[in-house]
Amino acid sequence: MQLSSEDGVRLQTLLSGGAQPVRSTLRALTLIQMAQGVSAA
């Protein structure tokens, strides 16, 4: 899976933006890991 640079920035911003709902945080982390080649559990 590949993320565009814009999507990657948005996900990183979401993760560094303070308190977020757990579901959103886990989805963002999963997408970032999948883009790095790590399979989702």
C-alpha positions as CSV (number, residue, x, y, z in Angstrom):
1,M,0.0,0.0,0.0
2,Q,1.3,3.5,-0.8
3,L,0.2,6.8,0.7
4,S,0.6,10.1,-1.1
5,S,2.8,12.5,0.7
6,E,-0.2,14.7,1.4
7,D,-2.0,11.8,3.1
8,G,1.1,10.9,5.1
9,V,1.3,14.4,6.4
10,R,-2.4,14.4,7.3
11,L,-2.0,11.2,9.3
12,Q,1.1,12.4,11.1
13,T,-0.7,15.7,11.9
14,L,-3.7,13.7,13.3
15,L,-1.4,11.6,15.5
16,S,0.5,14.6,16.8
17,G,-2.5,16.8,17.4
18,G,-3.2,15.8,21.0
19,A,-6.3,13.9,22.2
20,Q,-8.0,11.9,19.5
21,P,-10.6,9.2,19.5
22,V,-9.0,5.8,19.9
23,R,-10.6,4.5,16.7
24,S,-9.1,7.3,14.6
25,T,-5.7,6.9,16.2
26,L,-5.6,3.2,15.5
27,R,-6.7,3.6,11.9
28,A,-4.0,6.2,11.3
29,L,-1.3,4.0,12.9
30,T,-2.5,1.0,10.8
31,L,-2.4,3.0,7.6
32,I,1.1,4.3,8.3
33,Q,2.4,0.9,9.2
34,M,0.9,-0.7,6.1
35,A,2.5,2.0,3.9
36,Q,5.8,1.1,5.5
37,G,5.3,-2.6,4.6
38,V,4.3,-3.8,8.0
39,S,1.2,-6.1,7.9
40,A,-1.7,-5.2,10.1
41,A,-2.6,-7.7,12.8
